[in-house]
Amino acid sequence: MNDKYERIARFASEHADRARIIEHETAIVDLASAATVFDVDRAAATYVVESKEGVFAVIALASGHLKWRALGRALGLRQLHLSAPVTVKERTGYDVGTVGPLFLGIPAYMDRRLLAHDKVYCGTEDAHHTLAIDPQLIVEQNDIAGWFDGGEFVQSVQAAG
């Protein structure tokens, strides 16, 4: 196990009333594999993005592909795009595809839709462990730079295909 996962596991045990680690045999690498373990309508994805203004995290419901250009305009971020894997690792300590919403070390923009759930499921840096967490706890543990309604920036399945 790596340091990031160990920190998240300790955090979950310290906040046992609001967070817990779920261990699973299936390695979660996408929404299809996630669906075998938990309700993907409650999956929280953490994206590391770059813009002219800097490097940020975007924490959103994972059930759709975000329209990055439109989201960037709404957040006042110019030339918003996903960060390269090496930048994600350097800035957050996470590998792409396993980024969770804790211990990021960068400001975050958060999807308001997450707060409609009592718990959401997210990455831990370990594909065999998922964090089930009260989304309000994610807010409390991050430097929230701004909020958005992810439903306004999700591509339809037809448009994405």
WOGIQUI-V279622 format. One record per residue. N is the residue number from 0. NEAR is the number of other ideal C-beta (glycine too) atoms within 10 Angstrom. Layout:
N&NEAR / N&NEAR
This chain:
0&11 / 1&13 / 2&10 / 3&21 / 4&20 / 5&13 / 6&16 / 7&24 / 8&18 / 9&10 / 10&18 / 11&21 / 12&11 / 13&9 / 14&15 / 15&8 / 16&7 / 17&17 / 18&21 / 19&15 / 20&17 / 21&15 / 22&9 / 23&15 / 24&7 / 25&12 / 26&10 / 27&25 / 28&11 / 29&10 / 30&13 / 31&9 / 32&14 / 33&21 / 34&14 / 35&11 / 36&18 / 37&17 / 38&12 / 39&17 / 40&12 / 41&20 / 42&21 / 43&24 / 44&23 / 45&24 / 46&20 / 47&24 / 48&23 / 49&18 / 50&16 / 51&9 / 52&15 / 53&12 / 54&18 / 55&23 / 56&28 / 57&26 / 58&26 / 59&26 / 60&23 / 61&24 / 62&15 / 63&17 / 64&13 / 65&24 / 66&16 / 67&19 / 68&12 / 69&14 / 70&22 / 71&22 / 72&13 / 73&16 / 74&20 / 75&11 / 76&22 / 77&10 / 78&11 / 79&23 / 80&12 / 81&15 / 82&20 / 83&12 / 84&13 / 85&9 / 86&15 / 87&24 / 88&15 / 89&12 / 90&18 / 91&22 / 92&16 / 93&25 / 94&15 / 95&16 / 96&14 / 97&20 / 98&24 / 99&27 / 100&25 / 101&23 / 102&16 / 103&22 / 104&12 / 105&16 / 106&15 / 107&21 / 108&24 / 109&24 / 110&26 / 111&14 / 112&19 / 113&21 / 114&15 / 115&11 / 116&16 / 117&11 / 118&18 / 119&28 / 120&21 / 121&25 / 122&27 / 123&27 / 124&24 / 125&21 / 126&16 / 127&15 / 128&20 / 129&22 / 130&27 / 131&17 / 132&27 / 133&17 / 134&25 / 135&12 / 136&20 / 137&25 / 138&16 / 139&11 / 140&17 / 141&21 / 142&11 / 143&15 / 144&18 / 145&14 / 146&12 / 147&18 / 148&12 / 149&22 / 150&13 / 151&13 / 152&22 / 153&21 / 154&14 / 155&9 / 156&9 / 157&6 / 158&9 / 159&10 / 160&6
